[in-house]
Amino acid sequence: MATSHPEFDKHTTGTEVAEAFSGQIQGKNVIITGVGPNSLGEALALAIGSQQPANLFLASRTEAKVQQVADEVRKLYPEVSIESVALDLASQKSIHAAAAHIQGLTDRIDILINNAGVMLLKPEKTEEGIEMQFGTNHIGPFLFTNLLMPQLKNAAKLSESGSTRIVNVTSAGYQISPIRFHDYNTEGKEVPLDERPPDRVPAMFNMEAPGYNGWIGYGQSKTANILFAMYLSHNLAKDGIVSYGVHPGSIETGLSRSLDDNGNEVISKTNDFWKTADQGAAGMLVAAFDPNLKSVSEPSAVYLADCQFDELQPHATSLDVAERLFHLSEELVGMEFPL
């Protein structure tokens, strides 16, 4: 399987991708999380808004920030219906309220882009006591997505198979860590060898010692984004829904605002090409709208980077691990979601 535009690469902008897939965007109901000024969410909203979607639901923890972006999109594209949604992915109560709010406005969701995320080096926990990166980057989107599954399935019934999609923003940082089922709160507990960082991971990311390791927590959460996409694609193919995990590239956004000087220095050395937010949005738009991506050829063929498919490290390729993660996630939200 290949994308329809092999010429798209790390330099391609979201604006260019949206123009290329204008016909796939028109008339769609799209949800974007993590929307705020100078963010990937803003770049996504502007690119999609330019191509006449039916409705844009823009979600963020900070209402003033999402409203600022909504006003900007309305000014440029007044014909687009835009709804701002308060969504704190570190609060399951907030997630339930946000999903209910959207469900009260529409019975059809064509595209869900789970874009919001955090990166932390110091330990924090969600309202439910889950490690903040795992809770916000995976458990929050897991709950939000499954609560909205009836609306996604309704859209799929009315559309060509595979055009209803769930896009999870992941990161090449997934390579740092598998899912730590024996230590998902990243407390430094001893875990089996297959749950430890791979040998190739640089020592600065690989500290098997008591206590919190934010790099490992981040890597685990990004692996979870990929495995969640894998599980969804495998189990929702019968409903005409596909899901992808997308690495947007290295971008200077608010994601790293919680890092100290040392943490920012480490991040600065991970890539020699830094994208604009518009370039970072491009891969997500390929995953969401490329007509060539209406089915997944094999369970692990769900990962894109620089607008094209990329190979995954072994710890992010197992459907059995994806299923185990799905059930752990159900336990952590206190709900079951038979797909």
N, C-alpha and C positions, 0 to 999 in steps of 0.2 A: 504494500500500500504506500502511496506517495501523495503529497499535497498537489493541488492543481497548479501551483505557481512555484516551481523549483528555483526560480530566480530570486524569490524572497529570501532575505538573509538578515544578519544582525543590523544592517543599516536601514532596512525597510521600516517605514513608519506605520503606525496604526491608521493614520489618515489615508495612506495609500491602500492598505488592506481593505478598509471599509469601502473605499471607492470601487475596488475590484469586486467586492461581494455585495454591492448595493442591492441587487435583486434579492439576495438572501436576507437582508436586514429589513427591507421595507415591510411594514405591517406587523412586525414581531413585537411581542411583549418581552422586555429584557430587564433582568435584575442585576445590578452591580453592587457588591459590597465594598467597603473600604474607600468610600468616595470623600475626598477633601481637596482643598486647593493644593496645587503642585504635587499631585500624586498620580499613580497609575490609574486609580479610579476616575480621576478627572479626565485623563487622556482617553480612557475608554468611553466615558460619557460623551465627550465632544466628538470622537470619531463615529460612534454609533448614532448619536443625535443628528449628525450631518446627512444621514441616509434614510430619513423618514421611517423610523420605527413607529409602531402604534403607540406604545407606552414605555417609558423608562422609569424604573423604580430604583432610586438611588439611596443606598443605605450607608449609615455611618453611626459611630458611637456619639459623635459630637454634632448635634443638630445644626448649630450655626455654620459649621464647616460644610456640611452637605448642602445646606440651603444656599450657600455662596456659589457652589458649583451648579446647582439647579437653576439659579438665577442667570448664570452665565450661559448655560445651554439654551434656556428659554429666550434670552436676548438674541442669540444667533439663529435659533431654529424655533420660532414661535409656534409653528404648527405641531410640534411634538408635545404630547401629554407627558408631564413629568410629575412624579410623586416622591417626596422625601420621606424616608423611613428611619426612625431611630432604632439602632441595632447595636447592642453591646455584646459581642461574642464571648465575653468573659462572664456573662450572666445568662443562665438558662431561662430565667424569668423574662428577661428582655427579649431573648430569641423567640420564645413562645408569643410574646406580645407583637413582635414585628411580623412574624408569620401570620398571625391572626389578622393584623392590619392589612396585609397584602391580600389575604384570602377574602377579605370583605370588599376588595376593590376589583378583583378579577378572578375568573375561574380557569384562566389559561396562562401558563408561563412557558414561553418558547425557549428562552436562554437564561440560565443562571450562571453568573460569573462570581465564584467565591474568591474574591481578590484580597480581602482584608487579612492582615497578619501582624505579628509582633516579633521582635528579636530582643532577647534580654540576656544579660550575663549574671544578674543577681536574682536570687529566688523570689518569685511572687506566685500567688495562687489565685485562681478564679473564685467567685462567690461560693462555688461548690467544693472548693479545696483541691482542685486539680492544678497541677503545674501549669503556669500561665501560658507558656508557648504551646504545649500539647493541647491545653484547653481552648485557647483562642484560635490557633491555627488549624486544628483538626476537629476537636469535639464540638466547638461552636458551629462551624460549617456543616458538620455531620448532622447535627440536630436541625439546623435551619433547612438544609436540603431535604431531609426526610419529612419534615412537617409540611413542606410544600410539594411533596411527591404527587398528591392528587391533581394539583394544577399542572404539573409537568406532564403527567399521563394524559390529562385532558387535551393538552396542546398536541401531544404526539398522535392522538386519535384523529386530529383534524389536519395533520400535516404529513408530508412525505416521510417515510421511515428514515430515521437517523438525522432529521433536521432539528429535533428537540435535543438540546445539549446542556450538560453540566460541566463547567470548566473550573478546575481547581488550580489556583496559582501556587506552584511549588517553588523549588529552588534547586540549583545544582548542589546546594548545601545538604541535600538529602544523603549525599555520599558519606557524610560524617557518621551517621548512625542508623542501624536497623531499629525496628520497634523493640523497646525494652519492656516486654510483657511482665518481667519480674521486677521492674523498676520504672514504670511509666511516668512517675512523678520526678524522675531524675534526682533521686536522693543519694546516689552513690552506693546503692546496695549492690551486692555481688550478683552478677547475672551470668547465664550460660554463655559459652563462647560465641554462639550464633547471634547473640544479642549485643555483643560488644562492637565497638567501631572496627572496621576492617583494618588489616595491617598497613594498608597503603595510606591511611589517613595520617597527615602530619602530626607530630607529637603535640603541638600547641592545641589541637582539637581533641586529643585522645588522652584523657587523664582518668584512668580507672582508679579512682581514689574516693574515700568517703567524702560526702558533701556534694553540693550542687555543682553541675557543670553546664553552663548555659549553651555552649556550643553543641554539646551532645543533645540537650533538650531541643534546640532548634533543628538539628539534623533529623532527630526522630520525628518531629512534627511535619517536616517536609517529606519524609518517606511516607508518612501517613497520608498526606495529600495524594500521592501517586497511587498507593494501594487502595484508597477509597475510590478513586477514579476507575481503577481496574475492576474492583468488585461491582461498582455500579454498571459499567459497560457490559460485564459478563451477565449480570442478572436482569438488566433492563433491555437487552437486545430484543427480547420478545415483545416489548412494548414500543419499540421504535425509538429508544432513547440511548444516546451514547455519552460518554464522559471522558475527558482528557485532563492530564496534569501538564502544566506549562511552566517552564523556567523562563521568566521574562528577561533575564540577563542582569548585569550589574548596573544599577540605577541609583542616583542620589535622591532618595525619597526620605520620608519620615520613618521608614522601617527601622533604621539604625539609631533613632534619636535617643534611645536608652543606653547606648554603648558608651563606655568611657574612652579616653584617648587611645589606650592600648587596643581596645576592641575595634575602634575605627581604623587604626593603623593596620591591624590584621586584615580587616575587610578590604582595605585599599590595595592590598597585595594579591587579592584573589583573582583579579582580572586586569588585563591591560587595555580593555575597551569599555568605556562607560557610556551607556545609552541615555538618550533623553527619555522622558516619560512616554512620549509618543512612540518612540522606537520600542520601548518596553511593552507597550500595549499591543504591538503588532502580532506577536505569537498567540496571544489570547484570542484575538479576533480571527486568526486562521483557524484555531481550534473550534471557535464558536460558529463560524459561518462557511468555511470552505466546503463546497458541495462534494468534494472527493472524500470527505471524512465521515460518511454516513454509517460506517460500520467499522468494527475493530477486527483486524485480521487474526490476531492472537491476543490472549489476555494481557500480555505486557506491552503491547503496541499502543500505549496510551500517553507516551511522554514526548513533548516537543520542546525544542530549544532553538532560538534564532529562526523561528517560523518553519522549521522542518522537524521530522521525526529524529529522535536520538536514542541510542542504546542505553539501557539501564544497567546499573550494577546489580549483581545477583540478589542482594538482600531486598530489592524492590520489585522482584519479578514473580513472586510466588502467590498464586491464587489462594492457596491454603492459608498463608499468612494474612492475606487480605481479608479472608473470611473470619479468621480469628480476631483481627483488629475490629471488624464490623461488630462482632458480638461483644467484645470488650467495650466498645463505644456505646452499644445499647445499654450495657450495665451502668455506665457512667452517667447516662442521661435518664435512667430509670424507665425506659420505654423499649418496646420491641417493634421492629419495622420489617415485617416480611415483604420482600420485594417480588 
